[in-house]
Amino acid sequence: MIQNAHIFITGGGVFIGSTLTDQFIEHNQITIYDNFHRNALKDKPFINHKNINIIEGDVLNYEHLSKAMKGANYVIHAAAIAGIDTVIKSPTRTLSVNMIGTANTLKAASELPHLKRFIDFSTSEVFGSQAFNSKESDITEIGTAGEARWVYAVSKLSGEHLTHAYYNEFNMPNVTVRPFNVYGPGQVGESAMHKFIEQAIQDKEIEIYGDGSQIRAWCYIDDFIEGITCCIENPKAIGESLNIGNSRAVVTIFGLAQTICRILDSKSQIIFKPALSADVELRIPSIIKAQELLGFTAKTELDEGIKRTAAWFRKQI
């Protein structure tokens, strides 16, 4: 376990970043750098912890970012524009933040004299619309030019290439992670899991865009954090791209809505609406590389993860 280190997290105010902070804050100095467009940090019990330093800033502002990062040993780059609704509405900002923001963060981190690890968050969407048992070595796709859905994947894939370029050219201790549908307590944003659980708790209509046949593999947040911790602590992760997900917790979007209603004994009606954009029809990872290289295996089954997540959302509502 990392101790007595300075960990710098871009996007530290949102779901995954704030959960990572909770993981490391007792024995390390944590700097959270975020514009707080979404804020999952405000309700955290560690908000006033002596080891936390919160800086409001934008990854597009290189000078401010570089100054804030001074003295860091570990840099976790989780800041990004994400969520299909947001990406479709703001494709230009999505590309700017995800590409230029990653370039700025890598450049600032490359100047740190005691950098031990740089973690870049990519996305499972780099595998395209049909991703079954996808391995890290599989060909990545960028989708049809002009289709707003793929703006996010293109921007994250460019950041992934740049992260590897810094590793190859400057020997930076970089790791890229590809998250597969992470969910759990503290989640904010546009995830189907988040929306469905909130609606089911209140017996409101659950809206599915498209026919609900899209297939996803869902990874509970505690398992994902364990995977990230392996990437931070294990030197075998350096220079690699790694899928972090749960290849067992697989269900269609319609099946997910039904499962949530069953587990929560909800009276919600499931309704279908026209798809907002092109969609990922199938997304299931191979996690063999993470298992063999890092010893990582997701443990939380879908039903249990939904119960834990719903218990947290009930308190919020």
Secondary structure, 3 states (H helix, E strand, C coil): CCCCCEEEEECCCCHHHHHHHHHHCCCCEEEEEECCCCCCCCCCCCCCCCCEEEEECCCCCHHHHHHHHCCCCEEEECCCCCCHHHHHHCHHHHHHHHHHHHHHHHHHHHCCCCCCEEEEECCHHHHCCEEEEECCCCCCCCCCCCCCHHHHHHHHHHHHHHHHHHHHHHCCCEEEEEECCEECCCCCCCCHHHHHHHHHHCCCCEEEECCCCCEEECEEHHHHHHHHHHHHHCHHHCCCEEEECCCCCEEEHHHHHHHHHHHHCCCCCEEEECCCCCCCCEEEECCHHHHHHHCCCCCCCHHHHHHHHHHHHHHHC
